């Protein structure tokens, strides 16, 4: 049985990690969050020690270590801008860490994390769950087979991800670009990782829209042109989803083949943990290309919208009271 601690127990994504720890037969010894709204711990590990002060959490883990009962892994579910610091803390305590995306907001920080990992002799793992999605695995195989037939073939791809968020989003750390990295980082980094995993190195890219509630651009790979659109605004959902009261839309249009992968996400954190414990986890080096991509999107000068843009990029931008 592997022993775990968790940082960010009150966060939105924490229950997925708690479920995964339980499903792989792990034991949660301690959890930390400055917020005490962590009643969901009762559903998974009611005996876990909980702390709202980091210093007391740290002291408790030190005591466990002194008794020879230190944790094997620290799972990190804290806000994006704290991931780098919390990863380094986990490594210093003598634990491996499993960190939510993104590991860092800036690509040059990845080298520092690698050095810290080597110094302390512990590993960094991240959740790149789309690489474990059966439809994405099938898509990668399809690409590889096509390029074996014709190495110069260029795929025509549309990626759409809309995950509706309420007004709370803008008042939280997620609405602060300095803390979340903005829309492309906060909700899109998995998808950019998926694209680079499938198509390889990026040759060029354009960003047409970058606003508080959406972002859109085009990425040019050697063998693919990808028009992408990300949004947290429910008004950008397809009409069919609006009529069915759906709140999330994930789709990939791929030449004449397309699939909707709105479903199939519920067990991917479990799969990620099983993957890690089997010695096959994704490292900080695996995560670096997507972190570099979203950083470039955040810093890029906006380009005029052209015919290469995603069709939803042409939607009029909305205002929000938070920004008025």
N, C-alpha and C positions, 0 to 999 in steps of 0.2 A: 504494500500500500504506500503510495507516494503522499508526502505531506506538503500541503500548500498554505500560502498566505495570499491575501488579496488586497490590493490598493484600489480604492474607488468603488467601494461596496454599494454606494447609493446611486451609482450611475445607471444610465439607460441600458447599457450593454452588460452590466454585471450579472444579471440573472442567467444569461447565456453561458457565461463562464462558470457560474455556480452549478448549473445543470451539467455542463461538460465534466467538471471535476467530479461530481457525484457519479456520472455515468461511466467514467473510467476507473471507478473504485478508489478515488483519492479521498483524502481527509483534509478538510479545511481547519487549520488550527487557529488562525487569526485573520481579522479583517480590519481595514481602516477606511474611514471617510470623515471629513469635517462635518458632514451632515449626518444626523442620526436617523434619517428616514430609511432604515434598512430592515424593515419587517420581513422582507422576502427571505432573509436568512433563515427564518423559521421553517421554510419549506425545504431547505436543503441541509443546513448545518446549524441547528439550534444551539449546539454546544460550543460553537466557535467563539473565541474571545473577540470582543469588538472594541475599537478605540476611535475616539473623535480627535485625539491629539497624536500627532505623528511621533512625538518624542516617547510617549508611553507605548505606542505600537513597536517602535524600535527597541525599547528596553525589553519588552516581552520577548521579541524574537531573539535578542541576545541571551536572555535567560534560558530559552529553549535550547539554543546552541550550546551554552555552557553545560547543560544537562545531557548533551549528546542526542537531543531530540529536535535539532534544527530542521527547518523546512527545506524541501528539495526544490520547490518552484515557488516563485512569487508571480502571481497574475496581476497585470496592470490594466486597469479600466478607468484611469483618471483622465482629465481633460488633455487634449492633444499636446498643448504647450508644456505639460509636465512630464510627458513620457520619457524624454531624454534623461531628466534628473532621476526619475523613479527607476529606470533601467539601471543606471549607475549605482543607485542605492541597493537594488536587488543583488547585483553582482558583488558588491562589497560585503554583503551579509553572508556570502558563500552559497547563494542559491542561483539556479538557472532562472530565467524569467520568460514569461509568455505575455507579450504586450499586444494590445489592440493596435490597429492602424491609426495614424502613421507612427512609426518609431520616432521620427523627428520631423520638424517642419522644414528643415533646411538640409539639403543633401550632403553638405560638407560635414555635418555632425555624425554621419554614419561611420566615417573613419575613426572618430574619437570613440564611438561605442565599440568598434572592433578592437581597438587598443585596450579599452577597459575590460572587455571580455577575455582577451589574451592574458592581461595582467592578473586577473583574479581566477582564471581557469574555469570559468563558467560560461554557459552558452546563452545567446539571445535568440528567442523564437518570436515570430510574429504571425498574426492570423491573416493569411492570404487565402480565404476560404473558396474563392471562385476557382482557384486551381484544382479544387476537389469536387466541383460541381460536375455531375455526370454529363450534362449537355455541353459544358465548356470543354471537357476532356474530349468529347466526340468532335467538337468543332476544331480543336487543335489537330486531331488526327485527320480530319477532312482537309485542312489546309496543307498539312505535310504531304498527303497523298496527291493533291492537285499539283503542288510544286515539284513533286518528283516527275510528273508528266510534263510540266512546262514551268521551268524555273523563272521565267519572265512574266508569269501571269500576275495580274494586279486585281485583287479583290475589291469590290465596292461594298462598303459597310456603313450602316447607320446604327448608332448606339443611342438608346433613349433610356434615361433613368429619372423617374419622377417619384419622389417620396414626400408626401404632403406633411408639412409641419405647421403648427399653430403659432399664435402670436408669442407664446413663451420663448420660442426659438431665438427671437431677436433680442430678448432681454437676458438670455443666458450666455455663457462663454462661447457657445457655438455661433452666436451672431457676431462675435468679435473676431475679425480676421487675424489679429495678432495672436489670438489664443487658439483658434480652430484651424487657421490656414485658409478660410473661405470655403465656398461651396465646392470647388473642384477637389480640395483636399478632404473636407469633412465627409462628403458623401460619394466622392468619385475616385478616391485613390485605389480602391479595389479594382475598379473597372479599367483604370489605366495600367495597373499591374497585369490584369488579364490580357489586355491588348498587346502589351509588350512581350508577355509570355508566349503568345500565339504567333506574333508577327516579327519579333526581334527588335533591332535598334530603330529608333525614329530618325528619319532623314530631315523632316521639316514639319512645322505646324503653324497654324494661324488661330488666333483667338478673336472671335467676333463680338461676343457678349460676356460681360463679367459684372454681375449686379448682385444686390443683397439676396435675391431669391433664385438666381439661375446663372448658368454659364454655358457657353457653347463655342465650339471651334471645329477645326478639321486637322487631323493628324495624317501625315504622309509617311508611310513605311515604304520600303523597297517594293513590297508585294501587296500593298493595301492602301486604299484611301478611306479614312474613317471619319465620318461626320458624327459628332457627338453633341448631346444636349442633356444637361443635368438641371434639375429644378426641385425646389421645395414648395412651390406654389401650386395648390390644387387646381387653380384655374388653367394650368397648362396641361392637365391630364387629357387624354383622348376622350371624345364624347361618350364612347361606350363605357368607359370606366366611370365617368361622372354619373351616368344614369344608373349604374350598378352600385353606386356609393363606394367604389374602390378608392383606396388612399395611396396605393403604390402601383407603379407601372415600370417593369423592367423588360426591355425587348432589344433584340439584336436582329437587324435585317442584313442578310449576308448573300449578295448576289441574288439568285432566284430562291434561295433558301432562307428561312427565318424561323426564329423561335422566341417564345415569350418565357422568360425564366423568372417570372414573378414568384412562382412557387419553387420549392426545392431548397430553400435556404434554412429551414427550421433546424436541421440536424448538422449543419456544416461546422459549427463550433465543436460539437462532439467529435466529428470526423477530424477536425484540426488537432484536438487534444490527443486522440488516438494516434494520429500521424506523428506527433511530437514524441509521445512516450515510446513509440516503436523505433525511434531514432531517425525519423525522416522529416523533421520539422523544417520550416522555411526560416532562413537566417536573415540577419540585417543586410547582408550582401545581396540576397534575393530581393529584398524590399527596396534597395537603393534606386533602381531605375525609375520606379513609379514616383518615389518621393522627389527625384530630380524633375520628373515631368510636371507634377503639380506645382512645384516651385516655379518652373518656367512659365506655366499658365498664369500664376499669380503675378508675376513680374512683367509679362509680355505687354507690349504696346498693342492696343486693339486695332484690328484691321477692318476695313470696310467689308460689309457682308456681300459675299459673291454667290455665284451659282453653286459653288462647292460647299456652301453652308448647309447644315441640317435645316429641314423645313420649319421646325419650331423656333429657330433662331430669328425668324422674321416676325414673331409675335411682338406686339407692342409691350414695352416694359411697364411694369406696374409700380406704383408708389406704395409706401407703407407708412402708417402714422409714426412708427419708431424713427423714421428717417426724415419726416417732414419738419 
